[in-house]
Amino acid sequence: MKALIVSGGRAPSEELLLEYIVDSELIIGADRGCEVLLKYGVVPNYIIGDFDSASKETIKKLEEMNVCKFKYKKEKDYTDTELAFKLALDKGATEIIMMGVTGSRYDHTLGNIGLLLKALELKVNAKIIDDNNKIYLINKNTKFTGHFGDIISFQAYFQTVKSLNIKGAKYELSNYDLKIGESITTSNEFLEESIEISFEEGVLMVLHTRD
């Protein structure tokens, strides 16, 4: 089951949101993300959080629509986004798309990227998507598809990625040990429709980006 979570960070455009709404079986609004959904005429299955950011009017409207609400105290052990993430897992999601989880609060952004690792460990396909970026983690050899000139970047996530090979990209690598913080794999480009990545060990962050 595919779940879509919309949180209260930088809001996705209506076009982007509706693109992913189409095949999402579960829609969750996390706090102020509820306002984004309502603004675009989307009624979520669940709303969750401490609701310190969403307006009372928005919450009231959703309650009148009989949307299931999970309210938490402001002093809690999880962010609103993680609560939504846990709810999606509890409901049986095997794929999770997270929007509104990047923006000016880098602490939240980094925490939300951490959720990608939790998903990877649970073998759940999870991505962070905004209008300029698509971010996810991989721990196995992967083939990516795209178009000529598309930008794709890679970063080692929390440990060295050993014997990294990049084939079919503008800048190729062979048996390279990619350490945390290295920029050698930033802003690579598609030359054809596919790029192949292989490595022996580690977790690789993949970023499809555009200006």
DOLOGU-753610 format. One record per atom (N, C-alpha, C): z negated, x negated, y; residue in one letter. Coordinates in steps of 0.05 Angstrom, whole numbers, plus 5000, padded with zeros to 4 digits. Atoms other than C-alpha are relative to their C-alpha. Layout:
BEGIN
+------+------+-------+------+
|   up | east | north | resn |
+------+------+-------+------+
|    Z |    X |     Y |    A |
...
+------+------+-------+------+
This chain:
BEGIN
+------+------+-------+------+
|   up | east | north | resn |
+------+------+-------+------+
| 5000 | 4983 |  4976 |    M |
| 5000 | 5000 |  5000 |    M |
| 5000 | 4983 |  5025 |    M |
| 4998 | 5015 |  4975 |    K |
| 5018 | 4975 |  5069 |    K |
| 4983 | 5013 |  5022 |    K |
| 5018 | 4990 |  4979 |    A |
| 4966 | 4981 |  5124 |    A |
| 5007 | 4986 |  5026 |    A |
| 4995 | 5011 |  4973 |    L |
| 4976 | 4972 |  5199 |    L |
| 4974 | 5003 |  5016 |    L |
| 5024 | 5000 |  4983 |    I |
| 4917 | 4953 |  5242 |    I |
| 5008 | 4994 |  5029 |    I |
| 4995 | 5006 |  4972 |    V |
| 4921 | 4957 |  5318 |    V |
| 4973 | 4997 |  5013 |    V |
| 5026 | 5006 |  4987 |    S |
| 4864 | 4924 |  5356 |    S |
| 5004 | 4998 |  5030 |    S |
| 5001 | 4998 |  4971 |    G |
| 4846 | 4916 |  5429 |    G |
| 5009 | 4975 |  5016 |    G |
| 4989 | 5024 |  4986 |    G |
| 4880 | 4849 |  5446 |    G |
| 5025 | 5008 |  5016 |    G |
| 4975 | 4995 |  4987 |    R |
| 4948 | 4842 |  5477 |    R |
| 5016 | 5022 |  4985 |    R |
| 4988 | 4978 |  5014 |    A |
| 4982 | 4908 |  5462 |    A |
| 5029 | 4995 |  4993 |    A |
| 4972 | 5003 |  5007 |    P |
| 5048 | 4909 |  5424 |    P |
| 5017 | 5019 |  5016 |    P |
| 4982 | 4981 |  4988 |    S |
| 5108 | 4941 |  5455 |    S |
| 5004 | 5024 |  4982 |    S |
| 4995 | 4976 |  5015 |    E |
| 5125 | 5011 |  5434 |    E |
| 5021 | 4995 |  4978 |    E |
| 4979 | 5006 |  5019 |    E |
| 5188 | 4986 |  5400 |    E |
| 4990 | 4985 |  4976 |    E |
| 5011 | 5016 |  5022 |    L |
| 5151 | 4935 |  5359 |    L |
| 4981 | 5017 |  4982 |    L |
| 5019 | 4984 |  5015 |    L |
| 5096 | 4983 |  5339 |    L |
| 5015 | 5020 |  4982 |    L |
| 4986 | 4979 |  5016 |    L |
| 5143 | 5038 |  5317 |    L |
| 5017 | 4988 |  4978 |    L |
| 4985 | 5013 |  5021 |    E |
| 5184 | 4988 |  5277 |    E |
| 4983 | 4997 |  4975 |    E |
| 5017 | 5004 |  5023 |    Y |
| 5124 | 4976 |  5232 |    Y |
| 4985 | 5025 |  4992 |    Y |
| 5012 | 4975 |  5007 |    I |
| 5096 | 5046 |  5234 |    I |
| 5015 | 5014 |  4977 |    I |
| 4983 | 4985 |  5018 |    V |
| 5155 | 5072 |  5194 |    V |
| 4992 | 4999 |  4970 |    V |
| 5007 | 5003 |  5028 |    D |
| 5134 | 5044 |  5126 |    D |
| 4970 | 4994 |  4995 |    D |
| 5028 | 5004 |  5003 |    S |
| 5059 | 5039 |  5138 |    S |
| 4987 | 5025 |  4989 |    S |
| 5013 | 4977 |  5013 |    E |
| 5019 | 5085 |  5092 |    E |
| 4972 | 5004 |  5011 |    E |
| 5028 | 4999 |  4989 |    L |
| 4952 | 5070 |  5127 |    L |
| 5000 | 4988 |  5028 |    L |
| 5001 | 5009 |  4972 |    I |
| 4942 | 5064 |  5202 |    I |
| 4972 | 5001 |  5010 |    I |
| 5028 | 5002 |  4991 |    I |
| 4876 | 5040 |  5231 |    I |
| 5000 | 4990 |  5029 |    I |
| 5004 | 5009 |  4972 |    G |
| 4858 | 5036 |  5305 |    G |
| 4972 | 4988 |  5002 |    G |
| 5025 | 5014 |  4996 |    A |
| 4804 | 4985 |  5320 |    A |
| 4992 | 5000 |  5030 |    A |
| 5010 | 4997 |  4973 |    D |
| 4766 | 5003 |  5384 |    D |
| 5023 | 5006 |  5020 |    D |
| 4979 | 4994 |  4980 |    R |
| 4815 | 4997 |  5443 |    R |
| 5028 | 5003 |  4989 |    R |
| 4974 | 4996 |  5013 |    G |
| 4873 | 4994 |  5395 |    G |
| 5006 | 5030 |  4997 |    G |
| 4996 | 4971 |  5001 |    C |
| 4862 | 5070 |  5390 |    C |
| 5016 | 5010 |  5023 |    C |
| 4986 | 4991 |  4976 |    E |
| 4887 | 5077 |  5461 |    E |
| 5030 | 4993 |  4998 |    E |
| 4971 | 5007 |  5003 |    V |
| 4952 | 5040 |  5445 |    V |
| 5014 | 5019 |  4982 |    V |
| 4988 | 4982 |  5018 |    L |
| 4965 | 5084 |  5386 |    L |
| 5005 | 5028 |  5012 |    L |
| 4998 | 4974 |  4987 |    L |
| 4951 | 5148 |  5425 |    L |
| 5021 | 5000 |  5022 |    L |
| 4980 | 5002 |  4979 |    K |
| 4994 | 5124 |  5483 |    K |
| 5028 | 5003 |  4989 |    K |
| 4973 | 4999 |  5012 |    Y |
| 5054 | 5117 |  5437 |    Y |
| 5003 | 5024 |  4981 |    Y |
| 4997 | 4976 |  5016 |    G |
| 5041 | 5183 |  5403 |    G |
| 4995 | 4997 |  4970 |    G |
| 5006 | 5006 |  5028 |    V |
| 5015 | 5154 |  5338 |    V |
| 4971 | 5009 |  4994 |    V |
| 5026 | 4991 |  5008 |    V |
| 4956 | 5188 |  5304 |    V |
| 4991 | 4983 |  4976 |    V |
| 5009 | 5017 |  5022 |    P |
| 4917 | 5138 |  5261 |    P |
| 4986 | 5016 |  4978 |    P |
| 5016 | 4988 |  5021 |    N |
| 4885 | 5154 |  5194 |    N |
| 4970 | 4996 |  5004 |    N |
| 5028 | 5007 |  4995 |    Y |
| 4821 | 5119 |  5215 |    Y |
| 4998 | 4986 |  5027 |    Y |
| 5007 | 5017 |  4977 |    I |
| 4789 | 5092 |  5278 |    I |
| 4972 | 4988 |  4994 |    I |
| 5024 | 5015 |  5008 |    I |
| 4734 | 5040 |  5273 |    I |
| 4991 | 4981 |  5022 |    I |
| 5009 | 5019 |  4981 |    G |
| 4690 | 4996 |  5316 |    G |
| 4974 | 5009 |  5014 |    G |
| 5023 | 4991 |  4984 |    D |
| 4633 | 4999 |  5366 |    D |
| 5009 | 5017 |  5024 |    D |
| 4988 | 4984 |  4979 |    F |
| 4680 | 5033 |  5416 |    F |
| 4988 | 4995 |  5028 |    F |
| 5009 | 5008 |  4973 |    D |
| 4655 | 4994 |  5476 |    D |
| 5023 | 4995 |  5019 |    D |
| 4977 | 5005 |  4984 |    S |
| 4726 | 4984 |  5500 |    S |
| 5018 | 5025 |  5003 |    S |
| 4984 | 4976 |  4999 |    A |
| 4762 | 5049 |  5483 |    A |
| 4987 | 5021 |  5018 |    A |
| 5011 | 4980 |  4982 |    S |
| 4753 | 5106 |  5533 |    S |
| 4989 | 5023 |  4984 |    S |
| 5012 | 4977 |  5013 |    K |
| 4710 | 5166 |  5515 |    K |
| 5020 | 5022 |  4997 |    K |
| 4980 | 4979 |  5001 |    E |
| 4769 | 5211 |  5530 |    E |
| 5019 | 4996 |  4975 |    E |
| 4983 | 5006 |  5023 |    T |
| 4812 | 5175 |  5478 |    T |
| 4986 | 5007 |  4973 |    T |
| 5015 | 4994 |  5025 |    I |
| 4758 | 5179 |  5424 |    I |
| 4997 | 5030 |  4996 |    I |
| 5003 | 4971 |  5003 |    K |
| 4746 | 5252 |  5439 |    K |
| 5026 | 5013 |  4991 |    K |
| 4975 | 4989 |  5008 |    K |
| 4820 | 5268 |  5433 |    K |
| 5006 | 4996 |  4970 |    K |
| 4996 | 5006 |  5028 |    L |
| 4824 | 5233 |  5366 |    L |
| 4981 | 5015 |  4982 |    L |
| 5019 | 4984 |  5016 |    E |
| 4762 | 5268 |  5341 |    E |
| 5009 | 5029 |  4998 |    E |
| 4990 | 4972 |  5000 |    E |
| 4793 | 5335 |  5361 |    E |
| 5024 | 5002 |  4981 |    E |
| 4978 | 5001 |  5019 |    M |
| 4852 | 5314 |  5317 |    M |
| 4990 | 4996 |  4971 |    M |
| 5013 | 5003 |  5026 |    N |
| 4803 | 5306 |  5259 |    N |
| 5006 | 4972 |  4988 |    N |
| 4997 | 5027 |  5010 |    V |
| 4815 | 5231 |  5254 |    V |
| 4973 | 4989 |  4991 |    V |
| 5025 | 5011 |  5011 |    C |
| 4762 | 5198 |  5211 |    C |
| 4990 | 4976 |  5016 |    C |
| 5011 | 5021 |  4983 |    K |
| 4716 | 5154 |  5253 |    K |
| 4977 | 4986 |  4987 |    K |
| 5022 | 5016 |  5008 |    F |
| 4671 | 5097 |  5233 |    F |
| 4989 | 4985 |  5024 |    F |
| 5011 | 5012 |  4976 |    K |
| 4625 | 5078 |  5290 |    K |
| 4977 | 4981 |  4992 |    K |
| 5020 | 5020 |  5005 |    Y |
| 4582 | 5015 |  5290 |    Y |
| 4985 | 4993 |  5026 |    Y |
| 5015 | 5010 |  4977 |    K |
| 4529 | 4987 |  5336 |    K |
| 5015 | 4976 |  5012 |    K |
| 4987 | 5023 |  4987 |    K |
| 4552 | 4935 |  5387 |    K |
| 4990 | 4974 |  4988 |    K |
| 5011 | 5023 |  5013 |    E |
| 4505 | 4885 |  5355 |    E |
| 5005 | 5001 |  4970 |    E |
| 4991 | 4998 |  5028 |    K |
| 4539 | 4874 |  5288 |    K |
| 5010 | 4973 |  4991 |    K |
| 4993 | 5025 |  5012 |    D |
| 4560 | 4819 |  5241 |    D |
| 5030 | 4995 |  4999 |    D |
| 4971 | 5002 |  5002 |    Y |
| 4635 | 4833 |  5244 |    Y |
| 5013 | 5009 |  5026 |    Y |
| 4984 | 4989 |  4977 |    T |
| 4687 | 4841 |  5299 |    T |
| 5012 | 5026 |  4992 |    T |
| 4987 | 4974 |  5006 |    D |
| 4722 | 4908 |  5305 |    D |
| 5024 | 4996 |  4982 |    D |
| 4976 | 5006 |  5016 |    T |
| 4785 | 4876 |  5276 |    T |
| 4992 | 4995 |  4971 |    T |
| 5008 | 5005 |  5028 |    E |
| 4748 | 4850 |  5215 |    E |
| 4990 | 5025 |  4986 |    E |
| 5008 | 4974 |  5012 |    L |
| 4717 | 4918 |  5204 |    L |
| 5024 | 5016 |  4991 |    L |
| 4975 | 4986 |  5007 |    A |
| 4787 | 4948 |  5205 |    A |
| 5013 | 4987 |  4975 |    A |
| 4989 | 5015 |  5022 |    F |
| 4810 | 4893 |  5158 |    F |
| 4986 | 5006 |  4974 |    F |
| 5015 | 4993 |  5023 |    K |
| 4754 | 4907 |  5109 |    K |
| 5005 | 5028 |  4991 |    K |
| 4994 | 4972 |  5007 |    L |
| 4768 | 4981 |  5112 |    L |
| 5027 | 5002 |  4986 |    L |
| 4973 | 5000 |  5012 |    A |
| 4842 | 4969 |  5096 |    A |
| 4998 | 4990 |  4971 |    A |
| 5003 | 5010 |  5027 |    L |
| 4821 | 4928 |  5035 |    L |
| 4986 | 5021 |  4982 |    L |
| 5014 | 4980 |  5015 |    D |
| 4772 | 4982 |  5013 |    D |
| 5018 | 5023 |  4992 |    D |
| 4982 | 4978 |  5006 |    K |
| 4828 | 5033 |  5016 |    K |
| 5023 | 4992 |  4982 |    K |
| 4980 | 5009 |  5020 |    G |
| 4871 | 4991 |  4970 |    G |
| 5025 | 4987 |  5012 |    G |
| 4977 | 5013 |  4987 |    A |
| 4918 | 4956 |  5019 |    A |
| 5008 | 4974 |  4985 |    A |
| 4990 | 5024 |  5012 |    T |
| 4962 | 4903 |  4987 |    T |
| 5016 | 4984 |  5020 |    T |
| 4986 | 5013 |  4978 |    E |
| 4997 | 4886 |  5052 |    E |
| 4987 | 5010 |  5026 |    E |
| 5013 | 4993 |  4975 |    I |
| 4964 | 4885 |  5121 |    I |
| 5014 | 4987 |  5023 |    I |
| 4988 | 5009 |  4975 |    I |
| 4999 | 4879 |  5188 |    I |
| 4980 | 5004 |  5022 |    I |
| 5020 | 4998 |  4978 |    M |
| 4953 | 4864 |  5247 |    M |
| 5014 | 4996 |  5027 |    M |
| 4989 | 5001 |  4973 |    M |
| 4975 | 4878 |  5319 |    M |
| 4977 | 5003 |  5020 |    M |
| 5021 | 4999 |  4980 |    G |
| 4936 | 4872 |  5383 |    G |
| 4976 | 4982 |  4994 |    G |
| 5022 | 5018 |  5008 |    V |
| 4896 | 4815 |  5354 |    V |
| 5003 | 4972 |  5012 |    V |
| 4997 | 5025 |  4984 |    T |
| 4921 | 4759 |  5400 |    T |
| 4997 | 5008 |  5030 |    T |
| 5003 | 4994 |  4972 |    G |
| 4912 | 4753 |  5475 |    G |
| 4984 | 4979 |  5014 |    G |
| 5015 | 5019 |  4983 |    S |
| 4866 | 4722 |  5526 |    S |
| 4974 | 4990 |  4987 |    S |
| 5025 | 5008 |  5014 |    R |
| 4805 | 4718 |  5480 |    R |
| 5006 | 4983 |  4976 |    R |
| 4993 | 5018 |  5022 |    Y |
| 4819 | 4656 |  5439 |    Y |
| 4980 | 5000 |  4977 |    Y |
| 5020 | 4999 |  5021 |    D |
| 4754 | 4664 |  5401 |    D |
| 5007 | 5022 |  4980 |    D |
| 4991 | 4978 |  5018 |    H |
| 4779 | 4731 |  5374 |    H |
| 5026 | 4992 |  4986 |    H |
| 4974 | 5007 |  5012 |    T |
| 4849 | 4703 |  5362 |    T |
| 4995 | 4981 |  4976 |    T |
| 5006 | 5019 |  5022 |    L |
| 4821 | 4645 |  5320 |    L |
| 4986 | 5015 |  4977 |    L |
| 5014 | 4984 |  5021 |    G |
| 4775 | 4693 |  5282 |    G |
| 5019 | 5017 |  4985 |    G |
| 4981 | 4983 |  5013 |    N |
| 4833 | 4739 |  5268 |    N |
| 5019 | 4984 |  4982 |    N |
| 4984 | 5017 |  5017 |    I |
| 4875 | 4681 |  5241 |    I |
| 4984 | 4994 |  4974 |    I |
| 5017 | 5004 |  5024 |    G |
| 4815 | 4668 |  5195 |    G |
| 5002 | 5022 |  4980 |    G |
| 4997 | 4977 |  5018 |    L |
| 4826 | 4737 |  5166 |    L |
| 5024 | 4996 |  4982 |    L |
| 4976 | 5006 |  5016 |    L |
| 4894 | 4713 |  5142 |    L |
| 4992 | 4983 |  4975 |    L |
| 5009 | 5016 |  5023 |    L |
| 4858 | 4662 |  5098 |    L |
| 4986 | 5017 |  4980 |    L |
| 5014 | 4982 |  5019 |    K |
| 4813 | 4716 |  5069 |    K |
| 5020 | 5016 |  4984 |    K |
| 4979 | 4984 |  5014 |    A |
| 4875 | 4757 |  5053 |    A |
| 5014 | 4983 |  4980 |    A |
| 4986 | 5018 |  5019 |    L |
| 4910 | 4697 |  5021 |    L |
| 4983 | 4995 |  4975 |    L |
| 5018 | 5005 |  5023 |    E |
| 4849 | 4684 |  4977 |    E |
| 4999 | 5025 |  4982 |    E |
| 5000 | 4975 |  5016 |    L |
| 4852 | 4757 |  4955 |    L |
| 5027 | 5009 |  4990 |    L |
| 4972 | 4994 |  5008 |    K |
| 4927 | 4754 |  4943 |    K |
| 5011 | 5025 |  5014 |    K |
| 4990 | 4978 |  4983 |    V |
| 4939 | 4805 |  4999 |    V |
| 5019 | 4988 |  5020 |    V |
| 4980 | 5009 |  4981 |    N |
| 5001 | 4796 |  5041 |    N |
| 4992 | 5009 |  5028 |    N |
| 5009 | 4992 |  4973 |    A |
| 4976 | 4794 |  5113 |    A |
| 5014 | 4984 |  5022 |    A |
| 4986 | 5013 |  4978 |    K |
| 5010 | 4778 |  5179 |    K |
| 4988 | 5009 |  5026 |    K |
| 5006 | 4993 |  4972 |    I |
| 4992 | 4776 |  5253 |    I |
| 5027 | 5001 |  5014 |    I |
| 4974 | 4996 |  4987 |    I |
| 5050 | 4803 |  5294 |    I |
| 4996 | 5009 |  5028 |    I |
| 4998 | 4990 |  4973 |    D |
| 5061 | 4809 |  5368 |    D |
| 5029 | 4998 |  5009 |    D |
| 4972 | 4999 |  4991 |    D |
| 5124 | 4812 |  5411 |    D |
| 5013 | 4972 |  5001 |    D |
| 4989 | 5027 |  4999 |    N |
| 5132 | 4736 |  5410 |    N |
| 4995 | 4984 |  4975 |    N |
| 5008 | 5017 |  5023 |    N |
| 5101 | 4713 |  5345 |    N |
| 4996 | 5017 |  4975 |    N |
| 5008 | 4990 |  5026 |    K |
| 5094 | 4727 |  5271 |    K |
| 4985 | 4977 |  4986 |    K |
| 5016 | 5021 |  5010 |    I |
| 5038 | 4687 |  5239 |    I |
| 4989 | 5008 |  4972 |    I |
| 5012 | 4995 |  5026 |    Y |
| 5017 | 4681 |  5166 |    Y |
| 4994 | 4974 |  4986 |    Y |
| 5007 | 5024 |  5015 |    L |
| 4990 | 4632 |  5115 |    L |
| 5013 | 5000 |  4972 |    L |
| 4989 | 5002 |  5027 |    I |
| 5021 | 4607 |  5050 |    I |
| 4986 | 4977 |  4985 |    I |
| 5012 | 5022 |  5016 |    N |
| 4994 | 4564 |  4993 |    N |
| 5018 | 4994 |  4976 |    N |
| 4981 | 5006 |  5021 |    K |
| 5057 | 4559 |  4950 |    K |
| 5028 | 4996 |  5012 |    K |
| 4972 | 5004 |  4991 |    N |
| 5130 | 4540 |  4955 |    N |
| 5013 | 5026 |  5008 |    N |
| 4989 | 4975 |  4988 |    T |
| 5168 | 4590 |  4997 |    T |
| 5027 | 4996 |  5012 |    T |
| 4974 | 5000 |  4987 |    K |
| 5238 | 4606 |  5020 |    K |
| 5000 | 5021 |  5023 |    K |
| 5000 | 4983 |  4977 |    F |
| 5245 | 4635 |  5090 |    F |
| 5028 | 5007 |  5008 |    F |
| 4974 | 4992 |  4990 |    T |
| 5303 | 4674 |  5118 |    T |
| 4999 | 5005 |  5030 |    T |
| 4998 | 4997 |  4971 |    G |
| 5327 | 4676 |  5190 |    G |
| 5028 | 4998 |  5009 |    G |
| 4974 | 5003 |  4988 |    H |
| 5385 | 4665 |  5236 |    H |
| 5002 | 4973 |  5014 |    H |
| 4995 | 5025 |  4987 |    F |
| 5416 | 4603 |  5267 |    F |
| 4985 | 4999 |  5027 |    F |
| 5014 | 5004 |  4975 |    G |
| 5371 | 4577 |  5323 |    G |
| 4973 | 5013 |  5001 |    G |
| 5027 | 4988 |  5001 |    D |
| 5310 | 4618 |  5304 |    D |
| 4979 | 4977 |  4998 |    D |
| 5021 | 5020 |  5000 |    I |
| 5246 | 4578 |  5317 |    I |
| 4979 | 5006 |  4979 |    I |
| 5021 | 4997 |  5020 |    I |
| 5197 | 4566 |  5261 |    I |
| 4982 | 4975 |  5001 |    I |
| 5018 | 5023 |  4998 |    S |
| 5135 | 4522 |  5264 |    S |
| 4980 | 5001 |  4976 |    S |
| 5019 | 5001 |  5022 |    F |
| 5085 | 4499 |  5212 |    F |
| 4976 | 4983 |  5009 |    F |
| 5024 | 5015 |  4995 |    Q |
| 5013 | 4475 |  5217 |    Q |
| 4983 | 4999 |  4975 |    Q |
| 5020 | 5002 |  5022 |    A |
| 4964 | 4449 |  5165 |    A |
| 4976 | 5016 |  5008 |    A |
| 5023 | 4983 |  4994 |    Y |
| 4907 | 4499 |  5161 |    Y |
| 4976 | 4990 |  4985 |    Y |
| 5026 | 5009 |  5009 |    F |
| 4837 | 4469 |  5150 |    F |
| 5000 | 4977 |  4981 |    F |
| 4999 | 5024 |  5017 |    Q |
| 4861 | 4413 |  5104 |    Q |
| 5029 | 4989 |  5000 |    Q |
| 4973 | 5012 |  5000 |    T |
| 4919 | 4365 |  5095 |    T |
| 5018 | 5014 |  4980 |    T |
| 4980 | 4989 |  5018 |    V |
| 4982 | 4395 |  5065 |    V |
| 5015 | 4976 |  4988 |    V |
| 4990 | 5024 |  5012 |    K |
| 5004 | 4343 |  5015 |    K |
| 5029 | 5003 |  4989 |    K |
| 4972 | 5002 |  5010 |    S |
| 5076 | 4323 |  4998 |    S |
| 5017 | 5024 |  5010 |    S |
| 4985 | 4978 |  4988 |    L |
| 5108 | 4373 |  5046 |    L |
| 5030 | 4993 |  5001 |    L |
| 4971 | 5003 |  4998 |    N |
| 5183 | 4381 |  5040 |    N |
| 5012 | 5024 |  5015 |    N |
| 4986 | 4980 |  4985 |    I |
| 5226 | 4420 |  5090 |    I |
| 5030 | 4996 |  4997 |    I |
| 4972 | 5002 |  5005 |    K |
| 5298 | 4433 |  5071 |    K |
| 5015 | 5023 |  5013 |    K |
| 4983 | 4980 |  4988 |    G |
| 5353 | 4470 |  5108 |    G |
| 4994 | 5005 |  5029 |    G |
| 5008 | 4997 |  4972 |    A |
| 5320 | 4464 |  5177 |    A |
| 5014 | 4978 |  5016 |    A |
| 4989 | 5020 |  4983 |    K |
| 5343 | 4425 |  5237 |    K |
| 4986 | 4973 |  4996 |    K |
| 5016 | 5024 |  5005 |    Y |
| 5287 | 4375 |  5225 |    Y |
| 4988 | 5002 |  4972 |    Y |
| 5009 | 4999 |  5027 |    E |
| 5276 | 4361 |  5152 |    E |
| 4978 | 4980 |  4995 |    E |
| 5021 | 5018 |  5008 |    L |
| 5216 | 4327 |  5119 |    L |
| 5001 | 4996 |  4970 |    L |
| 5001 | 5006 |  5028 |    S |
| 5207 | 4294 |  5052 |    S |
| 4973 | 4987 |  4992 |    S |
| 5026 | 5011 |  5010 |    N |
| 5140 | 4283 |  5016 |    N |
| 4982 | 4991 |  5022 |    N |
| 5016 | 5007 |  4976 |    Y |
| 5102 | 4284 |  5082 |    Y |
| 4972 | 5013 |  4997 |    Y |
| 5027 | 4989 |  5000 |    D |
| 5026 | 4292 |  5084 |    D |
| 4994 | 5010 |  5028 |    D |
| 5004 | 4988 |  4974 |    L |
| 5016 | 4340 |  5142 |    L |
| 4970 | 5004 |  5005 |    L |
| 5029 | 4998 |  4994 |    K |
| 4947 | 4332 |  5173 |    K |
| 4995 | 5021 |  5022 |    K |
| 5008 | 4980 |  4980 |    I |
| 4910 | 4382 |  5216 |    I |
| 5005 | 4988 |  5028 |    I |
| 4996 | 5008 |  4972 |    G |
| 4932 | 4378 |  5289 |    G |
| 5026 | 4985 |  5005 |    G |
| 4974 | 5013 |  4996 |    E |
| 4998 | 4342 |  5278 |    E |
| 5021 | 5019 |  5010 |    E |
| 4980 | 4982 |  4988 |    S |
| 5056 | 4369 |  5318 |    S |
| 5029 | 4994 |  4990 |    S |
| 4973 | 5007 |  5010 |    I |
| 5114 | 4339 |  5278 |    I |
| 5015 | 5024 |  4989 |    I |
| 4987 | 4977 |  5012 |    T |
| 5128 | 4407 |  5247 |    T |
| 5001 | 5024 |  5020 |    T |
| 4999 | 4979 |  4979 |    T |
| 5126 | 4447 |  5313 |    T |
| 5028 | 5003 |  5010 |    T |
| 4974 | 4994 |  4988 |    S |
| 5189 | 4481 |  5340 |    S |
| 5023 | 4990 |  4984 |    S |
| 4977 | 5005 |  5017 |    N |
| 5235 | 4471 |  5281 |    N |
| 5019 | 5023 |  5004 |    N |
| 4980 | 4979 |  4997 |    E |
| 5299 | 4512 |  5277 |    E |
| 5015 | 5005 |  4975 |    E |
| 4982 | 4993 |  5022 |    F |
| 5341 | 4549 |  5227 |    F |
| 5028 | 4990 |  5007 |    F |
| 4972 | 5007 |  4997 |    L |
| 5410 | 4519 |  5217 |    L |
| 5018 | 5020 |  4986 |    L |
| 4985 | 4980 |  5015 |    E |
| 5432 | 4571 |  5167 |    E |
| 4981 | 5024 |  4996 |    E |
| 5016 | 4976 |  5004 |    E |
| 5401 | 4634 |  5138 |    E |
| 4974 | 4996 |  4985 |    E |
| 5024 | 5005 |  5016 |    S |
| 5346 | 4601 |  5097 |    S |
| 4989 | 4972 |  5004 |    S |
| 5014 | 5025 |  5000 |    I |
| 5295 | 4545 |  5099 |    I |
| 4981 | 5000 |  4975 |    I |
| 5017 | 5002 |  5023 |    E |
| 5258 | 4521 |  5037 |    E |
| 4977 | 4980 |  5005 |    E |
| 5024 | 5016 |  4997 |    I |
| 5187 | 4494 |  5038 |    I |
| 4987 | 4996 |  4973 |    I |
| 5015 | 5005 |  5025 |    S |
| 5151 | 4460 |  4981 |    S |
| 4978 | 4980 |  5007 |    S |
| 5022 | 5019 |  4997 |    F |
| 5085 | 4423 |  4977 |    F |
| 4982 | 5002 |  4976 |    F |
| 5017 | 5002 |  5024 |    E |
| 5034 | 4402 |  4925 |    E |
| 4973 | 5012 |  5003 |    E |
| 5028 | 4991 |  4996 |    E |
| 4968 | 4422 |  4957 |    E |
| 4996 | 5007 |  5029 |    E |
| 5008 | 4993 |  4973 |    G |
| 4939 | 4456 |  5018 |    G |
| 5008 | 5029 |  5007 |    G |
| 4993 | 4974 |  4989 |    V |
| 4948 | 4518 |  5061 |    V |
| 5016 | 4995 |  5026 |    V |
| 4982 | 5004 |  4977 |    L |
| 5005 | 4521 |  5111 |    L |
| 5001 | 5025 |  5017 |    L |
| 4996 | 4978 |  4981 |    M |
| 5006 | 4564 |  5173 |    M |
| 5029 | 5001 |  5009 |    M |
| 4972 | 4996 |  4992 |    V |
| 5075 | 4592 |  5188 |    V |
| 5001 | 5017 |  5025 |    V |
| 4997 | 4985 |  4975 |    L |
| 5095 | 4615 |  5257 |    L |
| 5029 | 5003 |  5007 |    L |
| 4973 | 4993 |  4990 |    H |
| 5160 | 4650 |  5273 |    H |
| 4996 | 5008 |  5030 |    H |
| 5005 | 4995 |  4972 |    T |
| 5163 | 4648 |  5349 |    T |
| 5025 | 5003 |  5017 |    T |
| 4978 | 4998 |  4981 |    R |
| 5207 | 4666 |  5408 |    R |
| 4988 | 5002 |  5028 |    R |
| 5010 | 4999 |  4973 |    D |
| 5199 | 4660 |  5483 |    D |
| 5002 | 5029 |  5011 |    D |
+------+------+-------+------+
